């Protein structure tokens, strides 16, 4: 995780900005049980659409899984990864500085 649980999207930094202004970051997950990873999330400090995610195939049923997590707004977010009956939840603060990272990416 990032220092103090804050993910900062800044010029020259990691991550990307989508056409609709959402902020995306690559997140790695470790699956201790077999199955497909599902990622859900909600903003805790204001009303916002739910976060989106991309979980690509090709990583097998267990072990490491690369993903993209896409936050529609800045703010305090609860993120939950689920595989079968197992889950992990963390809370992170999303901050955008100026125009954010230079990388622009269109996502569904």
N, C-alpha and C positions, 0 to 999 in steps of 0.2 A: 504494500500500500504506500501511498505518498505521505510525506511528513504531515502530521496532525490530521490525517484523514482527508486532506483537501486535494482535489485534482484541479490543477490550474491550466487553463487553455490560454496560451499567450503567443504573441508573435515569435516565431522561431522555435516554438515548443512542440511537444508531441501532440498527437490527436488531429482531428479534422473538423471542419464545419460543413454542414450539409446545405443544400439549396434553401431549405426552409429555416436555416439558422440554428438547427440542433447541433449539439456538440458530441462528437464520437471519439472513443478511445479504445485501443486494443487492450483486452483483459485476458490473461491466462488463468485457467482453472485446472485443478487437479481432481479427477474423479476417482474416489476410492471404491466405488461400487460400479457395476456395469450398467450401461444405459445411456439414453440420450439426455444431454444437458438442456434444461429450459431455464431461461433467465427472465425474471419479472422485477418490476420496481415501481416505486411511487414516490412522489415528492412529499416531504413531511411538513415543510414550512409554508406552503401555499398550494393553491389548486393548479394542477398542470396535467397535461396528457401523460399517460404511462410511458415509461422508457421503452425503447425498442432494442432489439438485439439481433445479431447475425451469429449463428452457430454453424459453421461449415462442416460438411461431412469430410471423411478421410482421416480422422484421428483415431479410429477404432472405438471400441465400446468402453474402454477404461483408460485411466491415466490422464496425460496432458490433453487439454482442449483449448485451442485459441479461439477467441470470440471478439466481436465488436459490440460494445455497449454504447447506445446512442441516447443521450439525455436531451429532451426537448427544450429545457430551460436551465438556467443556473439555479442554484439553491441547494437545499439539504435533501438528499435522496437515500431511501432504503432500497437496497439491491439484494435479491434472493436468487441463488442458483439452486436448482432442484434436479436430482437424478433419482427416479423412483420415489422411495419414501425418505431418502436422505436429502438434507438441505443445509445451506449455509447462508446467513444473512449478515450484511455489513451496512454501515451508514457512512456516507461520504458527502462532503460539500463540494459542489461544482462551481468554479469561478472562471469567468472569461475576462481577460484583460485586452482592452482595445479591440482589434479585429480578430483576435484569436490566432490560431496557427494558420500558416499559409496554405496548407493542404486543404483542398475543397473536394468533397466526395459526394456523389449522388447515391442515396440508399433508398430502398423501398419504404 
